[in-house]
Amino acid sequence: MATKKVGSAGRFGSRYGKTIRVKIAEIEKRQRGTHVCPYCSKQQVRRVSLGIYECRKCRAKFTGRAYTLA
Ligand SMILES: [Zn+2]
């Protein structure tokens, strides 16, 4: 199945309505993308699991918010 405009929310098919799928796609994009490290200020921080983040540059592991870093 071709990926739709809703990105990662394409897994929901046509369920739940378009607006809410666009919103969740936006949140998931932020969640899976890289964040700025508070220690070395590089854009190298990935979310490890719920609330846990790790910098790929300086290996710092720290907590943040559940889905995004602060
Ligand atoms: Zn760092």
N, CA, C, O and the ligand as a Tripos MOL2 file, in Angstrom:
@<TRIPOS>MOLECULE
protein
  281   279    71     0     0
PROTEIN
NO_CHARGES

@<TRIPOS>ATOM
      1 N           0.8500   -1.2000    0.0000 N.3       1 MET1
      2 CA          0.0000    0.0000    0.0000 C.3       1 MET1
      3 C           0.8850    1.2500    0.0000 C.2       1 MET1
      4 O           1.8300    1.3590    0.7810 O.2       1 MET1
      5 N           0.5690    2.1530   -0.8610 N.am      2 ALA2
      6 CA          1.3700    3.3710   -0.9740 C.3       2 ALA2
      7 C           1.2310    4.2310    0.2780 C.2       2 ALA2
      8 O           0.1650    4.3050    0.8910 O.2       2 ALA2
      9 N           2.3270    4.8740    0.6370 N.am      3 THR3
     10 CA          2.2960    5.7610    1.7940 C.3       3 THR3
     11 C           1.4670    6.9900    1.4640 C.2       3 THR3
     12 O           1.5930    7.5830    0.3920 O.2       3 THR3
     13 N           0.6270    7.3510    2.4020 N.am      4 LYS4
     14 CA         -0.2550    8.4970    2.1890 C.3       4 LYS4
     15 C           0.3650    9.7760    2.7140 C.2       4 LYS4
     16 O           1.4660    9.7630    3.2650 O.2       4 LYS4
     17 N          -0.3210   10.8430    2.5470 N.am      5 LYS5
     18 CA          0.1330   12.1420    3.0270 C.3       5 LYS5
     19 C           0.3010   12.1570    4.5410 C.2       5 LYS5
     20 O           1.0140   13.0020    5.0820 O.2       5 LYS5
     21 N          -0.3540   11.2230    5.2240 N.am      6 VAL6
     22 CA         -0.3280   11.2190    6.6830 C.3       6 VAL6
     23 C           0.9160   10.5460    7.2660 C.2       6 VAL6
     24 O           1.0240   10.4010    8.4840 O.2       6 VAL6
     25 N           1.8600   10.1310    6.4060 N.am      7 GLY7
     26 CA          3.1290    9.6000    6.8840 C.3       7 GLY7
     27 C           2.9880    8.3640    7.7430 C.2       7 GLY7
     28 O           2.3710    7.3820    7.3320 O.2       7 GLY7
     29 N           3.5710    8.4100    8.9650 N.am      8 SER8
     30 CA          3.5960    7.2450    9.8420 C.3       8 SER8
     31 C           2.1970    6.8450   10.3040 C.2       8 SER8
     32 O           2.0040    5.7160   10.7540 O.2       8 SER8
     33 N           1.2250    7.7380   10.2040 N.am      9 ALA9
     34 CA         -0.1370    7.4160   10.6210 C.3       9 ALA9
     35 C          -0.8730    6.6490    9.5240 C.2       9 ALA9
     36 O          -2.0520    6.3240    9.6660 O.2       9 ALA9
     37 N          -0.1610    6.3620    8.4240 N.am     10 GLY10
     38 CA         -0.7540    5.5950    7.3380 C.3      10 GLY10
     39 C          -1.1540    4.2040    7.7760 C.2      10 GLY10
     40 O          -1.9900    3.5620    7.1400 O.2      10 GLY10
     41 N          -0.5480    3.7260    8.8840 N.am     11 ARG11
     42 CA         -0.8690    2.3930    9.3920 C.3      11 ARG11
     43 C          -2.3000    2.2940    9.8910 C.2      11 ARG11
     44 O          -2.8140    1.1880   10.0550 O.2      11 ARG11
     45 N          -2.9500    3.4120   10.1350 N.am     12 PHE12
     46 CA         -4.3350    3.3980   10.6030 C.3      12 PHE12
     47 C          -5.3290    3.2920    9.4490 C.2      12 PHE12
     48 O          -6.5360    3.2170    9.6760 O.2      12 PHE12
     49 N          -4.8270    3.2840    8.2090 N.am     13 GLY13
     50 CA         -5.7200    3.2120    7.0640 C.3      13 GLY13
     51 C          -6.6270    4.4240    7.0140 C.2      13 GLY13
     52 O          -6.1680    5.5600    7.1360 O.2      13 GLY13
     53 N          -7.9070    4.1820    6.8360 N.am     14 SER14
     54 CA         -8.8430    5.3080    6.7650 C.3      14 SER14
     55 C          -9.5130    5.5500    8.1080 C.2      14 SER14
     56 O         -10.4290    6.3650    8.2070 O.2      14 SER14
     57 N          -9.0650    4.8520    9.1380 N.am     15 ARG15
     58 CA         -9.7170    4.9580   10.4390 C.3      15 ARG15
     59 C          -9.3840    6.2520   11.1770 C.2      15 ARG15
     60 O          -8.3620    6.8840   10.9110 O.2      15 ARG15
     61 N         -10.2190    6.6190   12.0630 N.am     16 TYR16
     62 CA        -10.0900    7.7220   13.0350 C.3      16 TYR16
     63 C         -10.1830    9.1300   12.4600 C.2      16 TYR16
     64 O         -10.2090   10.0860   13.2350 O.2      16 TYR16
     65 N         -10.2340    9.3070   11.1580 N.am     17 GLY17
     66 CA        -10.3710   10.6400   10.5840 C.3      17 GLY17
     67 C          -9.0360   11.2430   10.2080 C.2      17 GLY17
     68 O          -8.0140   10.9630   10.8340 O.2      17 GLY17
     69 N          -9.0540   12.0660    9.1880 N.am     18 LYS18
     70 CA         -7.8100   12.5900    8.6300 C.3      18 LYS18
     71 C          -7.0930   13.5650    9.5670 C.2      18 LYS18
     72 O          -5.8800   13.4780    9.7540 O.2      18 LYS18
     73 N          -7.8510   14.4900   10.1490 N.am     19 THR19
     74 CA         -7.2380   15.5320   10.9790 C.3      19 THR19
     75 C          -6.3990   14.9280   12.1010 C.2      19 THR19
     76 O          -5.2610   15.3360   12.3310 O.2      19 THR19
     77 N          -6.9810   13.9480   12.7960 N.am     20 ILE20
     78 CA         -6.2750   13.3550   13.9330 C.3      20 ILE20
     79 C          -5.0950   12.5200   13.4600 C.2      20 ILE20
     80 O          -4.1020   12.3950   14.1780 O.2      20 ILE20
     81 N          -5.1870   11.9460   12.2610 N.am     21 ARG21
     82 CA         -4.0650   11.1720   11.7290 C.3      21 ARG21
     83 C          -2.9090   12.0840   11.3330 C.2      21 ARG21
     84 O          -1.7430   11.7360   11.5200 O.2      21 ARG21
     85 N          -3.2340   13.2390   10.7920 N.am     22 VAL22
     86 CA         -2.1990   14.2190   10.4460 C.3      22 VAL22
     87 C          -1.4890   14.6770   11.7090 C.2      22 VAL22
     88 O          -0.2710   14.8560   11.7150 O.2      22 VAL22
     89 N          -2.2570   14.8660   12.7820 N.am     23 LYS23
     90 CA         -1.6860   15.3090   14.0550 C.3      23 LYS23
     91 C          -0.7420   14.2680   14.6320 C.2      23 LYS23
     92 O           0.3610   14.6030   15.0660 O.2      23 LYS23
     93 N          -1.1620   13.0100   14.6410 N.am     24 ILE24
     94 CA         -0.3110   11.9660   15.2280 C.3      24 ILE24
     95 C           0.9400   11.7710   14.3890 C.2      24 ILE24
     96 O           2.0010   11.4600   14.9300 O.2      24 ILE24
     97 N           0.8370   11.9500   13.0740 N.am     25 ALA25
     98 CA          2.0010   11.8280   12.2040 C.3      25 ALA25
     99 C           3.0300   12.9000   12.5550 C.2      25 ALA25
    100 O           4.2330   12.6390   12.5460 O.2      25 ALA25
    101 N           2.5560   14.0950   12.8610 N.am     26 GLU26
    102 CA          3.4350   15.2040   13.2250 C.3      26 GLU26
    103 C           4.1800   14.9010   14.5280 C.2      26 GLU26
    104 O           5.3830   15.1350   14.6420 O.2      26 GLU26
    105 N           3.4450   14.3800   15.4940 N.am     27 ILE27
    106 CA          4.0260   14.0570   16.7980 C.3      27 ILE27
    107 C           5.0520   12.9440   16.6570 C.2      27 ILE27
    108 O           6.1220   13.0060   17.2630 O.2      27 ILE27
    109 N           4.7360   11.9300   15.8630 N.am     28 GLU28
    110 CA          5.6430   10.8020   15.7060 C.3      28 GLU28
    111 C           6.9160   11.1920   14.9540 C.2      28 GLU28
    112 O           7.9890   10.6370   15.1890 O.2      28 GLU28
    113 N           6.7760   12.1380   14.0630 N.am     29 LYS29
    114 CA          7.9340   12.6390   13.3390 C.3      29 LYS29
    115 C           8.9120   13.3010   14.3130 C.2      29 LYS29
    116 O          10.1250   13.1040   14.2380 O.2      29 LYS29
    117 N           8.3510   14.0830   15.2200 N.am     30 ARG30
    118 CA          9.1660   14.7600   16.2220 C.3      30 ARG30
    119 C           9.7850   13.7430   17.1900 C.2      30 ARG30
    120 O          10.9390   13.8670   17.6000 O.2      30 ARG30
    121 N           8.9900   12.7510   17.5330 N.am     31 GLN31
    122 CA          9.4210   11.7270   18.4840 C.3      31 GLN31
    123 C          10.5970   10.9100   17.9450 C.2      31 GLN31
    124 O          11.5330   10.5990   18.6820 O.2      31 GLN31
    125 N          10.5450   10.5660   16.6660 N.am     32 ARG32
    126 CA         11.5730    9.7010   16.0780 C.3      32 ARG32
    127 C          12.7490   10.4580   15.4950 C.2      32 ARG32
    128 O          13.7650    9.8610   15.1380 O.2      32 ARG32
    129 N          12.6120   11.7630   15.3970 N.am     33 GLY33
    130 CA         13.7020   12.5790   14.8600 C.3      33 GLY33
    131 C          14.7750   12.8340   15.9070 C.2      33 GLY33
    132 O          14.6750   12.3460   17.0330 O.2      33 GLY33
    133 N          15.7970   13.5910   15.5450 N.am     34 THR34
    134 CA         16.8600   13.9010   16.4970 C.3      34 THR34
    135 C          16.5640   15.2020   17.2300 C.2      34 THR34
    136 O          15.9110   16.1050   16.7070 O.2      34 THR34
    137 N          17.0660   15.2640   18.4570 N.am     35 HIS35
    138 CA         16.8890   16.4440   19.2900 C.3      35 HIS35
    139 C          18.2530   17.0480   19.6070 C.2      35 HIS35
    140 O          19.2900   16.4230   19.3830 O.2      35 HIS35
    141 N          18.2360   18.2630   20.1260 N.am     36 VAL36
    142 CA         19.4840   18.9420   20.4760 C.3      36 VAL36
    143 C          19.9480   18.4710   21.8580 C.2      36 VAL36
    144 O          19.1680   18.4480   22.8110 O.2      36 VAL36
    145 N          21.2100   18.1030   21.9520 N.am     37 CYS37
    146 CA         21.7730   17.6200   23.2120 C.3      37 CYS37
    147 C          21.9950   18.7870   24.1780 C.2      37 CYS37
    148 O          22.5920   19.7920   23.7940 O.2      37 CYS37
    149 N          21.5230   18.6690   25.4320 N.am     38 PRO38
    150 CA         21.7320   19.7500   26.4080 C.3      38 PRO38
    151 C          23.1660   19.8080   26.9380 C.2      38 PRO38
    152 O          23.5420   20.7750   27.6000 O.2      38 PRO38
    153 N          23.9640   18.7810   26.6500 N.am     39 TYR39
    154 CA         25.3390   18.7430   27.1400 C.3      39 TYR39
    155 C          26.3270   19.2560   26.0970 C.2      39 TYR39
    156 O          27.1530   20.1180   26.3960 O.2      39 TYR39
    157 N          26.2440   18.7250   24.8610 N.am     40 CYS40
    158 CA         27.1940   19.1500   23.8340 C.3      40 CYS40
    159 C          26.5220   19.9950   22.7480 C.2      40 CYS40
    160 O          27.1720   20.4090   21.7880 O.2      40 CYS40
    161 N          25.2420   20.2450   22.9010 N.am     41 SER41
    162 CA         24.4270   21.0560   21.9900 C.3      41 SER41
    163 C          24.5060   20.6320   20.5230 C.2      41 SER41
    164 O          24.3990   21.4660   19.6240 O.2      41 SER41
    165 N          24.6950   19.3310   20.2870 N.am     42 LYS42
    166 CA         24.6440   18.7840   18.9330 C.3      42 LYS42
    167 C          23.2460   18.1860   18.6830 C.2      42 LYS42
    168 O          22.5600   17.7620   19.6120 O.2      42 LYS42
    169 N          22.8590   18.1670   17.4320 N.am     43 GLN43
    170 CA         21.5620   17.6030   17.0530 C.3      43 GLN43
    171 C          21.7080   16.0900   16.8940 C.2      43 GLN43
    172 O          21.5440   15.5550   15.7980 O.2      43 GLN43
    173 N          22.0170   15.4080   17.9930 N.am     44 GLN44
    174 CA         22.3560   13.9890   17.9030 C.3      44 GLN44
    175 C          21.6120   13.1310   18.9210 C.2      44 GLN44
    176 O          21.9850   11.9810   19.1560 O.2      44 GLN44
    177 N          20.5750   13.6780   19.5190 N.am     45 VAL45
    178 CA         19.8830   12.9490   20.5760 C.3      45 VAL45
    179 C          18.7090   12.1680   20.0060 C.2      45 VAL45
    180 O          17.8480   12.7270   19.3250 O.2      45 VAL45
    181 N          18.6830   10.8690   20.2920 N.am     46 ARG46
    182 CA         17.5810   10.0150   19.8570 C.3      46 ARG46
    183 C          16.8220    9.5110   21.0710 C.2      46 ARG46
    184 O          17.3860    9.3440   22.1530 O.2      46 ARG46
    185 N          15.5380    9.2730   20.8740 N.am     47 ARG47
    186 CA         14.7130    8.7350   21.9600 C.3      47 ARG47
    187 C          14.9680    7.2370   22.0550 C.2      47 ARG47
    188 O          14.8060    6.5100   21.0750 O.2      47 ARG47
    189 N          15.3660    6.7810   23.2310 N.am     48 VAL48
    190 CA         15.6510    5.3670   23.4450 C.3      48 VAL48
    191 C          14.3580    4.6250   23.7510 C.2      48 VAL48
    192 O          14.0220    3.6440   23.0880 O.2      48 VAL48
    193 N          13.6450    5.0940   24.7470 N.am     49 SER49
    194 CA         12.3300    4.5580   25.0660 C.3      49 SER49
    195 C          11.5660    5.6610   25.7770 C.2      49 SER49
    196 O          11.9880    6.8170   25.7590 O.2      49 SER49
    197 N          10.4690    5.3250   26.3890 N.am     50 LEU50
    198 CA          9.5940    6.3210   27.0010 C.3      50 LEU50
    199 C          10.3560    7.2230   27.9750 C.2      50 LEU50
    200 O          10.7540    6.7890   29.0560 O.2      50 LEU50
    201 N          10.5500    8.4650   27.5830 N.am     51 GLY51
    202 CA         11.1930    9.4410   28.4540 C.3      51 GLY51
    203 C          12.7050    9.3470   28.5510 C.2      51 GLY51
    204 O          13.3250   10.1340   29.2670 O.2      51 GLY51
    205 N          13.3150    8.3950   27.8390 N.am     52 ILE52
    206 CA         14.7630    8.2160   27.9260 C.3      52 ILE52
    207 C          15.4010    8.5940   26.5880 C.2      52 ILE52
    208 O          14.9730    8.1400   25.5260 O.2      52 ILE52
    209 N          16.4270    9.4310   26.6670 N.am     53 TYR53
    210 CA         17.1050    9.9300   25.4790 C.3      53 TYR53
    211 C          18.6020    9.7070   25.5830 C.2      53 TYR53
    212 O          19.1770    9.7390   26.6710 O.2      53 TYR53
    213 N          19.2290    9.4790   24.4260 N.am     54 GLU54
    214 CA         20.6700    9.2950   24.4310 C.3      54 GLU54
    215 C          21.3010   10.1080   23.3080 C.2      54 GLU54
    216 O          20.8240   10.1210   22.1740 O.2      54 GLU54
    217 N          22.3900   10.7840   23.6610 N.am     55 CYS55
    218 CA         23.1340   11.5580   22.6710 C.3      55 CYS55
    219 C          24.1080   10.6380   21.9740 C.2      55 CYS55
    220 O          24.8650    9.9190   22.6260 O.2      55 CYS55
    221 N          24.0960   10.6540   20.6330 N.am     56 ARG56
    222 CA         24.9850    9.7720   19.8850 C.3      56 ARG56
    223 C          26.3850   10.3430   19.7870 C.2      56 ARG56
    224 O          27.3170    9.6580   19.3650 O.2      56 ARG56
    225 N          26.5300   11.5980   20.1770 N.am     57 LYS57
    226 CA         27.8330   12.2520   20.0800 C.3      57 LYS57
    227 C          28.6180   12.0470   21.3720 C.2      57 LYS57
    228 O          29.7340   11.5290   21.3510 O.2      57 LYS57
    229 N          28.0220   12.4590   22.5080 N.am     58 CYS58
    230 CA         28.7700   12.3890   23.7660 C.3      58 CYS58
    231 C          28.2810   11.2540   24.6580 C.2      58 CYS58
    232 O          28.7040   11.1600   25.8100 O.2      58 CYS58
    233 N          27.3960   10.3860   24.1510 N.am     59 ARG59
    234 CA         26.8950    9.1980   24.8520 C.3      59 ARG59
    235 C          26.1340    9.5150   26.1310 C.2      59 ARG59
    236 O          25.8800    8.6070   26.9230 O.2      59 ARG59
    237 N          25.7670   10.7530   26.3560 N.am     60 ALA60
    238 CA         25.0120   11.1090   27.5610 C.3      60 ALA60
    239 C          23.6220   10.4880   27.4730 C.2      60 ALA60
    240 O          22.9660   10.5410   26.4330 O.2      60 ALA60
    241 N          23.1920    9.9040   28.5750 N.am     61 LYS61
    242 CA         21.8550    9.3270   28.6150 C.3      61 LYS61
    243 C          21.0830   10.0480   29.6980 C.2      61 LYS61
    244 O          21.5410   10.1510   30.8360 O.2      61 LYS61
    245 N          19.9250   10.5400   29.3480 N.am     62 PHE62
    246 CA         19.1830   11.3390   30.3160 C.3      62 PHE62
    247 C          17.6910   11.2360   30.0480 C.2      62 PHE62
    248 O          17.2550   10.6310   29.0680 O.2      62 PHE62
    249 N          16.9160   11.8450   30.9470 N.am     63 THR63
    250 CA         15.4630   11.7630   30.8220 C.3      63 THR63
    251 C          14.9070   13.0410   30.1970 C.2      63 THR63
    252 O          15.5250   14.1050   30.2490 O.2      63 THR63
    253 N          13.7410   12.9020   29.6160 N.am     64 GLY64
    254 CA         13.0490   14.0410   29.0430 C.3      64 GLY64
    255 C          11.5680   13.7700   29.1490 C.2      64 GLY64
    256 O          11.1440   12.9850   29.9970 O.2      64 GLY64
    257 N          10.7870   14.3900   28.3240 N.am     65 ARG65
    258 CA          9.3590   14.1000   28.3170 C.3      65 ARG65
    259 C           9.1330   12.7890   27.5470 C.2      65 ARG65
    260 O          10.0240   12.3080   26.8470 O.2      65 ARG65
    261 N           7.9550   12.2360   27.6860 N.am     66 ALA66
    262 CA          7.6550   10.9150   27.1540 C.3      66 ALA66
    263 C           7.9150   10.7960   25.6570 C.2      66 ALA66
    264 O           8.5170    9.8190   25.2100 O.2      66 ALA66
    265 N           7.4680   11.7790   24.8770 N.am     67 TYR67
    266 CA          7.5400   11.6330   23.4210 C.3      67 TYR67
    267 C           8.4920   12.5900   22.7350 C.2      67 TYR67
    268 O           8.9380   12.3300   21.6180 O.2      67 TYR67
    269 N           8.8090   13.7000   23.3970 N.am     68 THR68
    270 CA          9.7980   14.6280   22.8550 C.3      68 THR68
    271 C          10.7090   15.0790   23.9850 C.2      68 THR68
    272 O          10.4010   14.8760   25.1600 O.2      68 THR68
    273 N          11.8070   15.6780   23.6360 N.am     69 LEU69
    274 CA         12.7410   16.1600   24.6380 C.3      69 LEU69
    275 C          12.3660   17.5830   25.0210 C.2      69 LEU69
    276 O          12.5910   18.5220   24.2570 O.2      69 LEU69
    277 N          11.7910   17.7370   26.2100 N.am     70 ALA70
    278 CA         11.3750   19.0430   26.7480 C.3      70 ALA70
    279 C          10.6210   19.8800   25.7290 C.2      70 ALA70
    280 O          10.2090   20.9990   26.0330 O.2      70 ALA70
    281 ZN         25.7150   15.3070   23.5260 Zn       71 ZN71
@<TRIPOS>BOND
     1     1     2 1
     2     2     3 1
     3     3     4 2
     4     3     5 am
     5     5     6 1
     6     6     7 1
     7     7     8 2
     8     7     9 am
     9     9    10 1
    10    10    11 1
    11    11    12 2
    12    11    13 am
    13    13    14 1
    14    14    15 1
    15    15    16 2
    16    15    17 am
    17    17    18 1
    18    18    19 1
    19    19    20 2
    20    19    21 am
    21    21    22 1
    22    22    23 1
    23    23    24 2
    24    23    25 am
    25    25    26 1
    26    26    27 1
    27    27    28 2
    28    27    29 am
    29    29    30 1
    30    30    31 1
    31    31    32 2
    32    31    33 am
    33    33    34 1
    34    34    35 1
    35    35    36 2
    36    35    37 am
    37    37    38 1
    38    38    39 1
    39    39    40 2
    40    39    41 am
    41    41    42 1
    42    42    43 1
    43    43    44 2
    44    43    45 am
    45    45    46 1
    46    46    47 1
    47    47    48 2
    48    47    49 am
    49    49    50 1
    50    50    51 1
    51    51    52 2
    52    51    53 am
    53    53    54 1
    54    54    55 1
    55    55    56 2
    56    55    57 am
    57    57    58 1
    58    58    59 1
    59    59    60 2
    60    59    61 am
    61    61    62 1
    62    62    63 1
    63    63    64 2
    64    63    65 am
    65    65    66 1
    66    66    67 1
    67    67    68 2
    68    67    69 am
    69    69    70 1
    70    70    71 1
    71    71    72 2
    72    71    73 am
    73    73    74 1
    74    74    75 1
    75    75    76 2
    76    75    77 am
    77    77    78 1
    78    78    79 1
    79    79    80 2
    80    79    81 am
    81    81    82 1
    82    82    83 1
    83    83    84 2
    84    83    85 am
    85    85    86 1
    86    86    87 1
    87    87    88 2
    88    87    89 am
    89    89    90 1
    90    90    91 1
    91    91    92 2
    92    91    93 am
    93    93    94 1
    94    94    95 1
    95    95    96 2
    96    95    97 am
    97    97    98 1
    98    98    99 1
    99    99   100 2
   100    99   101 am
   101   101   102 1
   102   102   103 1
   103   103   104 2
   104   103   105 am
   105   105   106 1
   106   106   107 1
   107   107   108 2
   108   107   109 am
   109   109   110 1
   110   110   111 1
   111   111   112 2
   112   111   113 am
   113   113   114 1
   114   114   115 1
   115   115   116 2
   116   115   117 am
   117   117   118 1
   118   118   119 1
   119   119   120 2
   120   119   121 am
   121   121   122 1
   122   122   123 1
   123   123   124 2
   124   123   125 am
   125   125   126 1
   126   126   127 1
   127   127   128 2
   128   127   129 am
   129   129   130 1
   130   130   131 1
   131   131   132 2
   132   131   133 am
   133   133   134 1
   134   134   135 1
   135   135   136 2
   136   135   137 am
   137   137   138 1
   138   138   139 1
   139   139   140 2
   140   139   141 am
   141   141   142 1
   142   142   143 1
   143   143   144 2
   144   143   145 am
   145   145   146 1
   146   146   147 1
   147   147   148 2
   148   147   149 am
   149   149   150 1
   150   150   151 1
   151   151   152 2
   152   151   153 am
   153   153   154 1
   154   154   155 1
   155   155   156 2
   156   155   157 am
   157   157   158 1
   158   158   159 1
   159   159   160 2
   160   159   161 am
   161   161   162 1
   162   162   163 1
   163   163   164 2
   164   163   165 am
   165   165   166 1
   166   166   167 1
   167   167   168 2
   168   167   169 am
   169   169   170 1
   170   170   171 1
   171   171   172 2
   172   171   173 am
   173   173   174 1
   174   174   175 1
   175   175   176 2
   176   175   177 am
   177   177   178 1
   178   178   179 1
   179   179   180 2
   180   179   181 am
   181   181   182 1
   182   182   183 1
   183   183   184 2
   184   183   185 am
   185   185   186 1
   186   186   187 1
   187   187   188 2
   188   187   189 am
   189   189   190 1
   190   190   191 1
   191   191   192 2
   192   191   193 am
   193   193   194 1
   194   194   195 1
   195   195   196 2
   196   195   197 am
   197   197   198 1
   198   198   199 1
   199   199   200 2
   200   199   201 am
   201   201   202 1
   202   202   203 1
   203   203   204 2
   204   203   205 am
   205   205   206 1
   206   206   207 1
   207   207   208 2
   208   207   209 am
   209   209   210 1
   210   210   211 1
   211   211   212 2
   212   211   213 am
   213   213   214 1
   214   214   215 1
   215   215   216 2
   216   215   217 am
   217   217   218 1
   218   218   219 1
   219   219   220 2
   220   219   221 am
   221   221   222 1
   222   222   223 1
   223   223   224 2
   224   223   225 am
   225   225   226 1
   226   226   227 1
   227   227   228 2
   228   227   229 am
   229   229   230 1
   230   230   231 1
   231   231   232 2
   232   231   233 am
   233   233   234 1
   234   234   235 1
   235   235   236 2
   236   235   237 am
   237   237   238 1
   238   238   239 1
   239   239   240 2
   240   239   241 am
   241   241   242 1
   242   242   243 1
   243   243   244 2
   244   243   245 am
   245   245   246 1
   246   246   247 1
   247   247   248 2
   248   247   249 am
   249   249   250 1
   250   250   251 1
   251   251   252 2
   252   251   253 am
   253   253   254 1
   254   254   255 1
   255   255   256 2
   256   255   257 am
   257   257   258 1
   258   258   259 1
   259   259   260 2
   260   259   261 am
   261   261   262 1
   262   262   263 1
   263   263   264 2
   264   263   265 am
   265   265   266 1
   266   266   267 1
   267   267   268 2
   268   267   269 am
   269   269   270 1
   270   270   271 1
   271   271   272 2
   272   271   273 am
   273   273   274 1
   274   274   275 1
   275   275   276 2
   276   275   277 am
   277   277   278 1
   278   278   279 1
   279   279   280 2
@<TRIPOS>SUBSTRUCTURE
     1 MET1         2 RESIDUE 1 A MET
     2 ALA2         6 RESIDUE 1 A ALA
     3 THR3        10 RESIDUE 1 A THR
     4 LYS4        14 RESIDUE 1 A LYS
     5 LYS5        18 RESIDUE 1 A LYS
     6 VAL6        22 RESIDUE 1 A VAL
     7 GLY7        26 RESIDUE 1 A GLY
     8 SER8        30 RESIDUE 1 A SER
     9 ALA9        34 RESIDUE 1 A ALA
    10 GLY10       38 RESIDUE 1 A GLY
    11 ARG11       42 RESIDUE 1 A ARG
    12 PHE12       46 RESIDUE 1 A PHE
    13 GLY13       50 RESIDUE 1 A GLY
    14 SER14       54 RESIDUE 1 A SER
    15 ARG15       58 RESIDUE 1 A ARG
    16 TYR16       62 RESIDUE 1 A TYR
    17 GLY17       66 RESIDUE 1 A GLY
    18 LYS18       70 RESIDUE 1 A LYS
    19 THR19       74 RESIDUE 1 A THR
    20 ILE20       78 RESIDUE 1 A ILE
    21 ARG21       82 RESIDUE 1 A ARG
    22 VAL22       86 RESIDUE 1 A VAL
    23 LYS23       90 RESIDUE 1 A LYS
    24 ILE24       94 RESIDUE 1 A ILE
    25 ALA25       98 RESIDUE 1 A ALA
    26 GLU26      102 RESIDUE 1 A GLU
    27 ILE27      106 RESIDUE 1 A ILE
    28 GLU28      110 RESIDUE 1 A GLU
    29 LYS29      114 RESIDUE 1 A LYS
    30 ARG30      118 RESIDUE 1 A ARG
    31 GLN31      122 RESIDUE 1 A GLN
    32 ARG32      126 RESIDUE 1 A ARG
    33 GLY33      130 RESIDUE 1 A GLY
    34 THR34      134 RESIDUE 1 A THR
    35 HIS35      138 RESIDUE 1 A HIS
    36 VAL36      142 RESIDUE 1 A VAL
    37 CYS37      146 RESIDUE 1 A CYS
    38 PRO38      150 RESIDUE 1 A PRO
    39 TYR39      154 RESIDUE 1 A TYR
    40 CYS40      158 RESIDUE 1 A CYS
    41 SER41      162 RESIDUE 1 A SER
    42 LYS42      166 RESIDUE 1 A LYS
    43 GLN43      170 RESIDUE 1 A GLN
    44 GLN44      174 RESIDUE 1 A GLN
    45 VAL45      178 RESIDUE 1 A VAL
    46 ARG46      182 RESIDUE 1 A ARG
    47 ARG47      186 RESIDUE 1 A ARG
    48 VAL48      190 RESIDUE 1 A VAL
    49 SER49      194 RESIDUE 1 A SER
    50 LEU50      198 RESIDUE 1 A LEU
    51 GLY51      202 RESIDUE 1 A GLY
    52 ILE52      206 RESIDUE 1 A ILE
    53 TYR53      210 RESIDUE 1 A TYR
    54 GLU54      214 RESIDUE 1 A GLU
    55 CYS55      218 RESIDUE 1 A CYS
    56 ARG56      222 RESIDUE 1 A ARG
    57 LYS57      226 RESIDUE 1 A LYS
    58 CYS58      230 RESIDUE 1 A CYS
    59 ARG59      234 RESIDUE 1 A ARG
    60 ALA60      238 RESIDUE 1 A ALA
    61 LYS61      242 RESIDUE 1 A LYS
    62 PHE62      246 RESIDUE 1 A PHE
    63 THR63      250 RESIDUE 1 A THR
    64 GLY64      254 RESIDUE 1 A GLY
    65 ARG65      258 RESIDUE 1 A ARG
    66 ALA66      262 RESIDUE 1 A ALA
    67 TYR67      266 RESIDUE 1 A TYR
    68 THR68      270 RESIDUE 1 A THR
    69 LEU69      274 RESIDUE 1 A LEU
    70 ALA70      278 RESIDUE 1 A ALA
    71 ZN71       281 GROUP 0 **** ****
